[in-house]
Amino acid sequence: MTSYDVIEYWNKRDNPNSKNPNERNTLKHISFVKENIHLNDKILDYGPGVGRILPAYSENNMVTGYDVSSKYKEIGRASCRDR
């Protein structure tokens, strides 16, 4: 049985996902999230990665993101500041 350190894996993986929200699957995910959240909802985004789903959230939502990768934490913070 092969085992690996999940946190190490995500910290070393380069460019696993595109930040481009126009990819077909990402647009489906954004649509699903938008349909299932409401203004002023509090949201826990576990594993937000590069922030592809951020366009689904309203500025009125309180979003808390948690990602095990320190690399993607910084990218996510920058994505939030860009909004």
N, C-alpha and C positions, 0 to 999 in steps of 0.2 A: 504494500500500500504506500503510495506516495503522498506526502503531506507537504504543505507549504504554509508560509506565514501570510495571511490575507492582507494585513496592513502593509507589509513589505512589498507584496505584489502590486498593490495600488499605488504605493509611493514610487515605485520604479517604472511603472507602465507609462510610456509616452504616447500622448494623443490617442487615447482609446476611443474617444467619442468626438464627434464634431460639435462645435458650439452653434452651428448653423440651424436655426429653428425652422428652416424651410424644407428639411428632409421629410419625406412622406410619413414615416412612422412617428417622427417627432410632432408633426402637425396633428396626427391622430391622438397622441398623448395629450397635447395641449388642449385640444377640443374636449376630450374626456374630462380633464381636470376642470376646465371652465364650466362644464355642465354640472359638476358635482360639488362646487364650492360656492359660497355666497359672500356678499360684502361683509366685511368685518369678521369673517371666520379666522380663527387661529389655526395655523397650518404647521405641521412638523414634516419637513422634507428630509427624509432619511436617505442619505446618499445622493445629494443633489449634483455631484460631479461638476461639470462645467456650466451648469445652470441652464440647460436647454428648455426646461419647463417654466422658467421664470416668467415668460410672457403670459402664462395662464393666470398668474396671480394679479389681483387688483392692488393698487396702491393702498387700499383700505384694509388689505389682509395683513395680519401679523404673521410673518413667515420666519420660522426658526429652522435653519439647516444644520444637519450633522453629517459629516463625512469623515471616514477613517483616514483618508489620505490628506496629509498636510499640503501636498501639491494642489489638490483640487479645492481645498479650503480657501486658499488665496485667490484662485481663479473665480470661485463662487462669490467671494466678497467683492471682487472687482466688478463682476457682473451686476451685483446688486447696486453698487455705486453708480453704474452706467445708466440705470433706469431712471 
